[in-house]
């Protein structure tokens, strides 16, 4: 096994420990408005441990706002939010920081430090822990970069990378914190079709290897079909559908069917 063995084993054992029962993440009748705009309207769905749920819908329907609620950056106007088997709705910043050590996010921008190399970016959360020596850190970084397919870019800086490669590095950095859950915000937006396919393949491989709980916000139906155990379809802040992709194809909601047909036209074969 390569250097990522320790990372894989740790994440897998966390997922399989099963010390908690019930959904890992759950929205219970969550509503959120900004002024007169209702971004989330009585939204309910759940994400089981080691499950991947994709939140689908066109731009501006509340997908990314849902992620902000999972991390506690936004508070709901109504409803309850469960994360890591805990009701975080009324948590203060100190309690939320503890949750954010279990749940990490891969931002659209990658959110990498421009002044650090790829290797240093991935090493950053490991150095913050203060319980690893430099040799251990370098071994884990090497394994993670190999896992996401950018090991030969360790000495490069983010400015030298394409958008897709930055996202691969951001995924490696997210995994370095050994999370139980990863949130992905539009991971295939603004990348070319080949890179979108490679990112999707990487996320699927990590899903199978690490058994992490994942939430993927996307409008990319091909990515959702590849990754999702279940799909949440949002329209005007409401959940129009929640279930598996095959069930979605049979859904009789006209908006859902229109979304599927438009994606077929756009994607082709």
C-alpha positions as CSV (number, residue, x, y, z in Angstrom):
1,X,0.0,0.0,0.0
2,X,1.2,3.6,-0.7
3,X,1.8,6.3,1.8
4,X,-1.9,7.1,2.0
5,X,-2.6,3.8,3.7
6,X,-2.6,5.4,7.2
7,X,-5.0,8.1,6.0
8,X,-7.3,5.6,4.4
9,X,-7.3,3.3,7.4
10,X,-8.1,6.1,9.8
11,X,-11.0,7.5,7.8
12,X,-12.4,4.0,7.1
13,X,-12.3,3.0,10.8
14,X,-14.1,6.3,11.7
15,X,-16.8,5.5,9.2
16,X,-17.2,1.9,10.3
17,X,-17.0,2.6,14.0
18,X,-20.7,3.5,13.9
19,X,-20.7,4.8,17.5
20,X,-23.7,6.9,16.7
21,X,-27.0,5.9,15.1
22,X,-29.3,7.8,12.8
23,X,-28.5,10.3,10.0
24,X,-25.1,12.0,10.2
25,X,-26.7,15.2,8.8
26,X,-30.3,16.1,8.9
27,X,-32.4,19.2,8.0
28,X,-35.7,19.3,9.8
29,X,-38.2,21.7,8.3
30,X,-35.4,24.4,7.8
31,X,-36.3,27.8,6.5
32,X,-34.1,30.8,5.8
33,X,-34.9,34.2,4.2
34,X,-32.8,37.2,3.3
35,X,-35.2,40.1,3.4
36,X,-38.2,39.1,1.3
37,X,-36.3,36.3,-0.5
38,X,-37.1,32.9,0.9
39,X,-33.9,30.9,0.1
40,X,-34.8,27.7,2.0
41,X,-38.5,27.0,2.6
42,X,-39.4,24.2,5.0
43,X,-36.5,22.0,3.7
44,X,-36.1,18.5,5.1
45,X,-33.6,15.8,4.1
46,X,-31.0,13.6,5.7
47,X,-27.5,12.2,5.0
48,X,-26.6,8.8,6.5
49,X,-23.1,7.9,7.7
50,X,-20.8,7.1,4.7
51,X,-23.5,8.2,2.2
52,X,-23.1,10.7,-0.6
53,X,-26.0,13.1,-1.1
54,X,-26.1,15.5,-4.0
55,X,-28.0,18.8,-3.8
56,X,-29.2,19.6,-7.3
57,X,-30.9,22.6,-8.8
58,X,-30.3,25.6,-11.0
59,X,-28.3,28.7,-9.7
60,X,-29.8,30.6,-6.9
61,X,-32.1,27.9,-5.4
62,X,-30.4,27.7,-2.0
63,X,-27.8,24.9,-2.6
64,X,-24.8,26.7,-1.3
65,X,-26.8,28.3,1.5
66,X,-27.6,24.7,2.7
67,X,-23.8,24.1,3.0
68,X,-23.4,27.3,5.0
69,X,-26.0,26.0,7.5
70,X,-24.2,22.6,7.8
71,X,-21.0,24.4,8.9
72,X,-22.9,26.8,11.1
73,X,-21.9,29.9,9.2
74,X,-25.7,30.7,8.8
75,X,-28.5,30.0,11.3
76,X,-32.0,29.0,10.2
77,X,-35.0,31.2,10.8
78,X,-37.0,28.0,11.6
79,X,-36.3,24.3,11.9
80,X,-33.4,22.2,13.3
81,X,-30.1,21.2,11.8
82,X,-28.3,18.0,12.9
83,X,-24.6,17.6,12.0
84,X,-22.3,14.8,13.2
85,X,-25.3,13.4,15.1
86,X,-25.6,16.6,17.1
87,X,-28.3,19.4,17.0
88,X,-26.1,22.4,16.1
89,X,-29.0,24.9,15.6
90,X,-28.2,26.9,18.7
91,X,-24.5,26.1,19.0
92,X,-22.1,29.0,19.7
93,X,-18.8,29.5,17.9
94,X,-16.7,27.3,20.2
95,X,-19.1,24.3,19.8
96,X,-19.2,24.9,16.1
97,X,-15.4,24.8,15.8
98,X,-15.5,21.4,17.3
99,X,-18.0,20.3,14.7
100,X,-15.9,21.8,11.9
101,X,-13.0,19.6,12.9
102,X,-15.2,16.7,11.8
103,X,-16.8,18.3,8.7
104,X,-14.7,20.1,6.1
105,X,-15.5,21.9,2.9
106,X,-13.9,22.0,-0.5
107,X,-14.7,25.5,-1.8
108,X,-15.3,26.4,-5.5
109,X,-12.2,28.6,-5.4
110,X,-10.1,26.0,-3.7
111,X,-9.3,28.6,-1.1
112,X,-5.6,27.7,-1.2
113,X,-2.9,29.9,0.3
114,X,-1.2,31.6,-2.7
115,X,2.1,32.1,-0.8
116,X,2.4,28.3,0.0
117,X,3.4,25.5,-2.3
118,X,0.9,22.7,-3.0
119,X,2.7,20.5,-0.5
120,X,2.7,23.2,2.1
121,X,-1.0,23.9,1.6
122,X,-1.8,20.2,2.2
123,X,0.6,20.1,5.2
124,X,-1.0,23.2,6.8
125,X,-3.8,21.4,8.7
126,X,-1.3,18.7,9.8
127,X,1.1,21.2,11.2
128,X,-1.8,23.0,13.1
129,X,-2.4,19.7,15.0
130,X,1.1,19.9,16.7
131,X,1.1,16.2,17.3
132,X,3.1,15.0,14.2
133,X,6.8,15.3,13.5
134,X,8.0,16.6,10.1
135,X,8.7,13.2,8.7
136,X,5.2,12.0,9.5
137,X,3.7,15.2,7.9
138,X,5.7,14.8,4.7
139,X,4.7,11.1,4.4
140,X,1.0,11.9,4.8
141,X,1.3,14.8,2.4
142,X,3.0,12.6,-0.2
143,X,0.3,10.0,0.2
144,X,-2.5,12.5,-0.1
145,X,-1.1,14.1,-3.2
146,X,-0.6,10.7,-4.8
147,X,-4.2,9.8,-3.9
148,X,-5.6,12.9,-5.8
149,X,-3.2,12.5,-8.7
150,X,-1.0,15.7,-8.2
151,X,2.1,14.3,-6.5
152,X,4.4,15.8,-9.1
153,X,3.1,19.3,-8.4
154,X,4.1,19.4,-4.7
155,X,6.6,22.2,-5.2
156,X,4.4,24.4,-7.5
157,X,2.3,27.3,-6.3
158,X,-1.5,27.6,-6.7
159,X,-1.1,30.4,-9.3
160,X,0.7,27.8,-11.6
161,X,-2.2,25.4,-11.5
162,X,-5.4,25.1,-13.5
163,X,-8.8,25.5,-11.7
164,X,-9.3,21.8,-11.8
165,X,-5.9,21.0,-10.3
166,X,-6.5,23.6,-7.6
167,X,-9.6,21.7,-6.6
168,X,-7.7,18.4,-6.5
169,X,-5.2,20.0,-4.1
170,X,-8.1,21.5,-2.1
171,X,-9.5,18.0,-1.7
172,X,-6.1,16.6,-0.6
173,X,-5.9,19.5,2.0
174,X,-9.5,18.7,3.2
175,X,-8.6,15.0,3.7
176,X,-5.4,16.0,5.6
177,X,-7.6,17.1,8.6
178,X,-9.0,13.5,8.7
179,X,-12.7,14.6,8.6
180,X,-15.7,12.4,8.9
181,X,-17.6,14.4,6.3
182,X,-16.6,16.4,3.2
183,X,-18.8,19.1,1.7
184,X,-18.2,20.0,-2.0
185,X,-19.4,23.3,-3.4
186,X,-19.9,23.0,-7.2
187,X,-16.7,21.0,-7.7
188,X,-17.0,20.8,-11.5
189,X,-18.0,24.4,-12.2
190,X,-15.6,26.4,-14.5
191,X,-13.5,23.4,-15.5
192,X,-13.3,21.7,-18.9
193,X,-15.2,18.5,-19.5
194,X,-12.2,16.2,-19.2
195,X,-11.2,17.8,-15.9
196,X,-14.8,17.5,-14.7
197,X,-14.7,13.8,-15.5
198,X,-11.4,13.4,-13.6
199,X,-12.6,15.2,-10.6
200,X,-15.8,13.1,-10.6
201,X,-13.7,9.9,-10.8
202,X,-11.5,11.1,-8.0
203,X,-14.5,11.9,-5.7
204,X,-16.0,8.5,-6.5
205,X,-12.7,6.7,-5.7
206,X,-12.5,8.6,-2.4
207,X,-16.1,7.6,-1.6
208,X,-15.3,3.9,-2.2
209,X,-11.9,4.0,-0.4
210,X,-12.6,6.2,2.6
211,X,-16.3,5.7,3.2
212,X,-16.6,9.4,4.1
213,X,-20.0,11.0,4.5
214,X,-20.3,13.6,1.6
215,X,-22.6,16.3,0.5
216,X,-22.1,17.6,-3.1
217,X,-23.7,20.8,-4.2
218,X,-23.9,20.8,-8.0
219,X,-26.0,21.5,-11.1
220,X,-24.0,18.8,-13.0
221,X,-26.3,15.8,-13.5
222,X,-23.5,13.6,-14.8
223,X,-21.6,14.1,-11.6
224,X,-24.7,13.4,-9.5
225,X,-25.4,10.2,-11.4
226,X,-21.8,9.1,-10.8
227,X,-21.7,9.9,-7.1
228,X,-25.1,10.2,-5.4
229,X,-26.6,7.5,-3.2
230,X,-29.5,10.0,-3.0
231,X,-30.4,13.3,-4.5
232,X,-32.1,16.4,-3.1
233,X,-33.6,18.6,-5.8
234,X,-34.3,22.2,-4.8
235,X,-36.5,24.6,-6.7
236,X,-37.3,28.1,-5.3
237,X,-36.1,27.1,-1.9
238,X,-38.3,24.0,-1.7
239,X,-37.4,20.3,-1.9
240,X,-39.2,19.0,-5.0
241,X,-37.6,15.6,-4.8
242,X,-35.5,13.5,-2.4
243,X,-34.5,10.0,-3.3
244,X,-32.2,7.9,-5.5
245,X,-31.3,8.9,-9.1
246,X,-33.4,6.1,-10.6
247,X,-36.3,7.3,-8.5
248,X,-35.7,10.8,-9.7
249,X,-35.9,9.7,-13.4
250,X,-39.4,8.5,-12.6
251,X,-40.5,11.6,-10.6
252,X,-43.6,13.1,-12.0
253,X,-42.7,16.7,-10.9
254,X,-42.6,18.7,-14.2
255,X,-39.8,20.9,-13.0
256,X,-37.6,17.9,-12.2
257,X,-38.4,16.3,-15.6
258,X,-37.5,19.6,-17.4
259,X,-34.2,19.7,-15.5
260,X,-33.4,16.1,-16.6
261,X,-34.3,16.8,-20.2
262,X,-32.3,20.0,-20.4
263,X,-29.3,18.2,-19.0
264,X,-29.7,15.4,-21.6
265,X,-29.7,18.0,-24.4
266,X,-26.7,19.8,-22.9
267,X,-24.6,16.7,-22.1
268,X,-25.4,14.5,-25.1
269,X,-23.8,11.0,-25.1
